[in-house]
């Protein structure tokens, strides 16, 4: 799993599919358990430094190596609006699930 993740830059979702259809959380757990991923995120000062270095032209791959986190972790911290987009996506998903549940309730 680590070889695919690190060498071939595959996402945890892709790796899970390769290894028998496992969920991305299974892959993340395995990588964390064996020390290939950090157990904690970045501190506030590290996030500030990541943003500063990114604005100065550092690549996400360089930042991931420097701070010992995944490329997705770096992207999460440097892309403006990423958290807001996640929140909106979650809100829309909740609405969709509520509509489906209501539809099933009226069909029964």
VEXMI-606498 format. One line per field, with one value per residue (C-alpha): residue in three letters; residue number from 1; x, y, z. Coordinates in nm, 4 decimals, m for minus. Example, Ala and Ser with C-alpha at 12.3 -4.5 7.8 and 13.67 -1.06 7.14 Angstrom:
// VEXMI-606498
rest: ALA / SER $
nr: 1 / 2 $
c1: 1.2300 / 1.3670 $
c2: m0.4500 / m0.1060 $
c3: 0.7800 / 0.7140 $
This chain:
// VEXMI-606498
rest: UNK / UNK / UNK / UNK / UNK / UNK / UNK / UNK / UNK / UNK / UNK / UNK / UNK / UNK / UNK / UNK / UNK / UNK / UNK / UNK / UNK / UNK / UNK / UNK / UNK / UNK / UNK / UNK / UNK / UNK / UNK / UNK / UNK / UNK / UNK / UNK / UNK / UNK / UNK / UNK / UNK / UNK / UNK / UNK / UNK / UNK / UNK / UNK / UNK / UNK / UNK / UNK / UNK / UNK / UNK / UNK / UNK / UNK / UNK / UNK / UNK / UNK / UNK / UNK / UNK / UNK / UNK / UNK / UNK / UNK / UNK / UNK / UNK / UNK / UNK / UNK / UNK / UNK / UNK / UNK / UNK / UNK / UNK / UNK / UNK / UNK / UNK / UNK / UNK / UNK / UNK / UNK / UNK / UNK / UNK / UNK / UNK / UNK / UNK / UNK / UNK / UNK / UNK / UNK / UNK / UNK / UNK / UNK $
nr: 1 / 2 / 3 / 4 / 5 / 6 / 7 / 8 / 9 / 10 / 11 / 12 / 13 / 14 / 15 / 16 / 17 / 18 / 19 / 20 / 21 / 22 / 23 / 24 / 25 / 26 / 27 / 28 / 29 / 30 / 31 / 32 / 33 / 34 / 35 / 36 / 37 / 38 / 39 / 40 / 41 / 42 / 43 / 44 / 45 / 46 / 47 / 48 / 49 / 50 / 51 / 52 / 53 / 54 / 55 / 56 / 57 / 58 / 59 / 60 / 61 / 62 / 63 / 64 / 65 / 66 / 67 / 68 / 69 / 70 / 71 / 72 / 73 / 74 / 75 / 76 / 77 / 78 / 79 / 80 / 81 / 82 / 83 / 84 / 85 / 86 / 87 / 88 / 89 / 90 / 91 / 92 / 93 / 94 / 95 / 96 / 97 / 98 / 99 / 100 / 101 / 102 / 103 / 104 / 105 / 106 / 107 / 108 $
c1: 0.0000 / 0.2768 / 0.4578 / 0.1454 / 0.0763 / 0.4247 / 0.5933 / 0.3001 / 0.1102 / m0.2180 / m0.5087 / m0.6220 / m0.9467 / m0.7581 / m0.5356 / m0.8407 / m0.9914 / m0.6659 / m0.6476 / m0.9779 / m1.2200 / m1.1342 / m1.2577 / m1.0189 / m1.0403 / m0.8996 / m0.5968 / m0.5550 / m0.5711 / m0.3073 / m0.0725 / m0.1148 / m0.0734 / 0.2606 / 0.3974 / 0.3679 / 0.1221 / 0.1222 / m0.1486 / m0.2076 / m0.2649 / m0.0673 / m0.0519 / m0.1754 / 0.1800 / 0.2579 / m0.0557 / 0.0546 / 0.3982 / 0.2457 / 0.0373 / 0.3393 / 0.5618 / 0.2852 / 0.2453 / 0.6211 / 0.5948 / 0.6582 / 0.4815 / 0.2340 / 0.4713 / 0.7585 / 0.5342 / 0.4026 / 0.7586 / 0.8656 / 0.5713 / 0.5308 / 0.1683 / m0.0127 / m0.0580 / m0.4297 / m0.3492 / m0.1413 / m0.4089 / m0.6658 / m0.4662 / m0.3583 / m0.6614 / m0.8846 / m1.2445 / m1.1706 / m1.3283 / m1.6269 / m1.6703 / m1.6635 / m1.9267 / m2.1506 / m2.1098 / m2.2067 / m2.5113 / m2.6297 / m2.5779 / m2.7881 / m3.0671 / m3.0545 / m3.0701 / m3.3652 / m3.5511 / m3.4853 / m3.5982 / m3.9142 / m3.9829 / m3.9501 / m4.1816 / m4.4571 / m4.4137 / m4.4652 $
c2: 0.0000 / 0.2399 / 0.1824 / 0.2717 / 0.5686 / 0.7147 / 0.6051 / 0.6138 / 0.8945 / 0.6993 / 0.8138 / 0.6057 / 0.5351 / 0.3925 / 0.1835 / 0.0479 / m0.0635 / m0.2325 / m0.4210 / m0.6012 / m0.3087 / m0.1751 / 0.1648 / 0.4634 / 0.4752 / 0.1212 / 0.2283 / 0.5460 / 0.3403 / 0.0961 / 0.3751 / 0.5526 / 0.2331 / 0.1484 / 0.5012 / 0.6076 / 0.8874 / 1.1192 / 1.0687 / 1.4412 / 1.7341 / 2.0540 / 2.3126 / 2.6663 / 2.7957 / 2.5160 / 2.5960 / 2.9593 / 2.8489 / 2.6153 / 2.9020 / 3.1332 / 2.8815 / 2.8000 / 3.1684 / 3.1843 / 2.9070 / 2.5839 / 2.2840 / 2.0708 / 1.7744 / 1.9736 / 2.0921 / 1.7412 / 1.6110 / 1.9007 / 1.8704 / 1.4932 / 1.4874 / 1.3744 / 1.5810 / 1.5945 / 1.7255 / 2.0039 / 2.0852 / 2.1009 / 2.3755 / 2.5822 / 2.5857 / 2.8769 / 2.7783 / 2.4045 / 2.3731 / 2.5797 / 2.3569 / 2.0497 / 2.2049 / 2.2876 / 1.9376 / 1.7863 / 2.0145 / 1.9171 / 1.5495 / 1.5816 / 1.7468 / 1.4724 / 1.1993 / 1.3729 / 1.3881 / 1.0194 / 0.9268 / 1.1371 / 0.9790 / 0.6290 / 0.7294 / 0.8404 / 0.5353 / 0.2891 $
c3: 0.0000 / 0.0941 / m0.2374 / m0.4354 / m0.2139 / m0.2093 / m0.5320 / m0.7708 / m0.5960 / m0.5879 / m0.3725 / m0.0769 / m0.2652 / m0.5640 / m0.3370 / m0.1562 / m0.4864 / m0.5882 / m0.2579 / m0.2819 / m0.2848 / 0.0588 / 0.1679 / 0.1648 / 0.5443 / 0.5617 / 0.3605 / 0.5671 / 0.8884 / 0.7589 / 0.6484 / 0.9832 / 1.1872 / 1.0293 / 1.0546 / 0.6918 / 0.7739 / 1.0745 / 1.3346 / 1.3799 / 1.1514 / 1.1327 / 1.4079 / 1.3451 / 1.3004 / 1.0544 / 0.8531 / 0.8354 / 0.7170 / 0.4573 / 0.3175 / 0.3143 / 0.1368 / m0.1129 / m0.1945 / m0.2532 / m0.5119 / m0.3220 / m0.4760 / m0.2838 / m0.3144 / m0.1595 / 0.1228 / 0.1878 / 0.2206 / 0.4447 / 0.6842 / 0.6665 / 0.5560 / 0.2415 / m0.0718 / 0.0028 / 0.3499 / 0.1979 / m0.0585 / 0.2209 / 0.3904 / 0.0894 / m0.1388 / m0.0457 / 0.0014 / 0.0244 / 0.3683 / 0.2602 / m0.0440 / 0.1818 / 0.4084 / 0.1117 / m0.0298 / 0.3060 / 0.3307 / m0.0175 / 0.0615 / 0.3787 / 0.1791 / m0.0835 / 0.1802 / 0.3465 / 0.0123 / m0.0539 / 0.2960 / 0.2580 / m0.0803 / 0.0682 / 0.3531 / 0.1136 / m0.1099 / 0.1785 $
